[in-house]
Amino acid sequence: MFGEFIKKKRLSLNLTLREFCRRIDEDPSNWSKVERGIINPPKKKAKLGKIAKVLKIQKGSHEWNTLVDMAVVEAGTIPDYVMTDKEVLKSLPAFFRTIGSVKPTRKEILELIDRLKKSATPADD
């Protein structure tokens, strides 16, 4: 998800992997693994901000929220704004029990993420 999103955006700006990595201070061979989903994306807002700047993504925009959400989710955590929404939080145990026995499809996960995004607005860190 995250890696595909970044790669697509990077290529749309005609940025080579090496040039992109030079601008965000990352090793190209490691970053290639991020783009291929082999290693987790960065979670720190400062690094995500640097990536967004190079990719011409405005902080607070839909693309920014997507970038941050994908980074957090791929790292195996739940976004903070979801954890602070009491109504969504109440439904998470049932959701986890439901998906525990049947692996959801990628489409189902993306739809759930979309529903969660619509239920709360992320805090701007």
C-alpha positions as CSV (number, residue, x, y, z in Angstrom):
1,M,0.0,0.0,0.0
2,F,2.4,2.7,1.2
3,G,5.3,1.7,-1.0
4,E,3.0,1.5,-4.1
5,F,1.5,4.9,-3.3
6,I,5.0,6.5,-2.9
7,K,6.4,4.8,-6.0
8,K,3.4,5.9,-8.1
9,K,3.7,9.5,-6.9
10,R,7.5,9.5,-7.3
11,L,7.3,8.3,-10.9
12,S,4.5,10.8,-11.7
13,L,7.1,13.5,-10.8
14,N,9.7,11.8,-12.9
15,L,11.9,11.2,-9.9
16,T,14.4,8.3,-10.0
17,L,14.7,6.2,-7.0
18,R,18.2,7.5,-6.4
19,E,17.2,11.2,-6.7
20,F,14.2,10.7,-4.4
21,C,16.4,9.0,-1.8
22,R,19.0,11.7,-2.0
23,R,16.3,14.3,-1.3
24,I,14.9,12.4,1.7
25,D,18.3,11.2,3.0
26,E,17.6,7.5,2.6
27,D,19.6,4.6,1.2
28,P,18.2,3.6,-2.2
29,S,18.6,-0.2,-1.6
30,N,16.7,0.1,1.7
31,W,14.1,2.4,0.2
32,S,13.5,0.0,-2.6
33,K,12.5,-2.5,0.0
34,V,10.0,0.0,1.4
35,E,8.5,0.5,-2.0
36,R,8.2,-3.2,-2.5
37,G,6.6,-3.8,0.9
38,I,9.5,-5.8,2.3
39,I,10.3,-3.5,5.1
40,N,7.9,-1.2,7.0
41,P,7.6,2.5,6.0
42,P,8.8,5.2,8.4
43,K,6.3,6.3,11.1
44,K,7.8,9.5,12.3
45,K,5.9,12.6,11.2
46,A,9.2,14.5,10.5
47,K,10.3,11.8,8.0
48,L,6.8,11.6,6.5
49,G,6.8,15.4,6.2
50,K,10.1,15.3,4.3
51,I,8.7,12.6,1.9
52,A,5.5,14.6,1.4
53,K,7.5,17.8,0.6
54,V,9.5,16.0,-2.1
55,L,6.4,14.4,-3.5
56,K,4.6,17.8,-3.4
57,I,1.9,16.6,-1.0
58,Q,0.4,19.3,1.2
59,K,0.2,18.6,4.9
60,G,-3.5,18.3,5.9
61,S,-4.6,17.2,2.4
62,H,-6.3,14.0,1.6
63,E,-3.1,12.7,0.2
64,W,-1.2,13.6,3.4
65,N,-3.8,11.8,5.5
66,T,-3.5,8.8,3.2
67,L,0.3,8.8,3.4
68,V,0.3,8.9,7.2
69,D,-2.5,6.3,7.6
70,M,-0.8,3.9,5.3
71,A,2.5,4.3,7.1
72,V,1.0,3.7,10.6
73,V,-1.2,0.8,9.5
74,E,1.6,-1.0,7.7
75,A,3.7,-0.7,10.8
76,G,1.0,-2.7,12.6
77,T,-0.5,0.0,14.7
78,I,-3.9,1.8,14.7
79,P,-3.9,5.5,14.0
80,D,-4.1,7.7,17.0
81,Y,-7.3,9.5,15.8
82,V,-9.0,6.1,15.7
83,M,-7.9,5.3,19.2
84,T,-9.4,8.5,20.5
85,D,-12.8,8.0,18.9
86,K,-14.8,6.3,21.6
87,E,-17.5,5.0,19.3
88,V,-15.0,3.5,16.8
89,L,-13.0,2.1,19.7
90,K,-16.1,0.3,21.1
91,S,-16.5,-1.6,17.8
92,L,-12.9,-2.6,17.4
93,P,-13.1,-5.8,19.6
94,A,-16.0,-7.1,17.6
95,F,-14.3,-6.2,14.4
96,F,-11.1,-8.0,15.5
97,R,-13.1,-11.1,16.6
98,T,-14.9,-11.2,13.2
99,I,-11.7,-11.0,11.2
100,G,-9.9,-13.3,13.5
101,S,-11.4,-16.4,11.9
102,V,-11.6,-15.2,8.3
103,K,-8.8,-13.2,6.7
104,P,-10.4,-10.1,5.1
105,T,-9.7,-9.3,1.5
106,R,-7.5,-6.2,0.6
107,K,-10.7,-4.5,-0.6
108,E,-12.5,-5.1,2.7
109,I,-9.6,-3.7,4.7
110,L,-9.4,-0.6,2.5
111,E,-13.2,-0.1,2.8
112,L,-12.9,-0.4,6.6
113,I,-10.0,2.1,6.6
114,D,-12.1,4.5,4.5
115,R,-15.1,4.2,7.0
116,L,-12.7,4.8,9.9
117,K,-11.3,7.9,8.1
118,K,-14.8,9.3,7.6
119,S,-15.7,8.8,11.3
120,A,-12.9,10.9,12.6
121,T,-10.5,13.6,11.4
122,P,-6.8,13.0,12.1
123,A,-5.1,15.4,14.4
124,D,-2.4,17.4,12.6
125,D,0.8,16.7,14.5
